[in-house]
Amino acid sequence: MKVLVSDQDYTDLSLEKAVFDTAGIEMVMADGALTEDAVIEAGRGCSAILLQYAPITGRVLDALPEVGLVARIGAGYDTVDTDACAARGVWVANSPDYGVGEVATHALAMALSLIRHLPFYDRDVKAGNWHFESAGKVRRCSDMTLGIVGLGRIGKRMAHVSRNLFKRVIACDPYIIDGDFPAFVERATLDQIFERGDVVSLHTLLNSETRGMIDARLLGLMRPGGYLVNTSRGAVVNVADLVAAVYGGRLDGVGIDVMPEEPVAADHPLALHPRVILTPHAAFYSVEAERDLRRKSAQNIATWARTGRPDYVVVRGSKRPPGI
């Protein structure tokens, strides 16, 4: 059995190779196949694809009928056409739980840095301005409301680590039943999150429902002086509307880890604004989280090769690996 590694951010794939070698799987490297044609060309004869950013579409799958499993290096899978996979019996797997704590603490760190004006103070001090009000008025965190959009694994962890710092935590997730809301989280609608939240933190998947969901209307509902943090997916936010809200003074600060197009250009309006914190899609990262991510992503394929089912199922397929 062969697996195509279409693209990835790592220079050393010895961890993945060890998993595949143990399972008797041959690893084929595509060296950054980021187009349909490149994936098709590199994937001939492969039974599975391990990808990070590559597009997996109906056209790709039709050209590679031997592929029975698509495994994403990460929790999200927005470059994979899950409907096309389901229609062709192709399994889709991800790694949903490798960096839950990292993303939640990164989001909280961004929120607290904005509330306490830490990056703004740092900038002012280095410019020779030493005064506790140099970056504007600072509000008491324990008087503020944290609003969370998306109460999955990461959203729940964010609520848990934040609950003793904020006056209250409210969350919106129409796909979570009341019984799965923690006792310390108040259910709210999406509009109420923006109307009541002093800080809004985004923890939702990217799909047709959420793409561009955070727009001018919702941002306009926020109280003046609020904060927005996004560590979910860049395209959840309408960037033009966010730029308008920031430059219009609606928000006191913004923390962004993800953008629709990465990397962010140095002259991007968000990169130039003094009240915006940008990090390079790093919320997931720790040495331990990266190791877990890579191991679990590869293990999805090894487990499917052995049992006919990956460890973390996004789309239940019908295709079987060779020899089963």
SULFENZI-V739520 format. One record per helix or strand of 2 or more residues. SS is the DSSP state (helix for helix, strand for strand). FROM is the first residue (numbers start at 0). TO is the last residue. If there is no record, write none. Layout:
{{SS | FROM | TO} {SS | FROM | TO}}
This chain:
{{strand | 1 | 4} {helix | 13 | 22} {strand | 25 | 28} {helix | 35 | 42} {strand | 47 | 50} {helix | 57 | 62} {strand | 68 | 71} {helix | 81 | 86} {strand | 90 | 92} {helix | 99 | 114} {helix | 117 | 125} {helix | 140 | 142} {strand | 144 | 148} {helix | 152 | 161} {strand | 167 | 171} {helix | 177 | 179} {strand | 184 | 186} {helix | 189 | 195} {strand | 198 | 201} {helix | 215 | 220} {strand | 225 | 229} {helix | 233 | 235} {helix | 238 | 246} {strand | 250 | 255} {helix | 268 | 271} {strand | 275 | 277} {helix | 286 | 306} {strand | 312 | 314}}
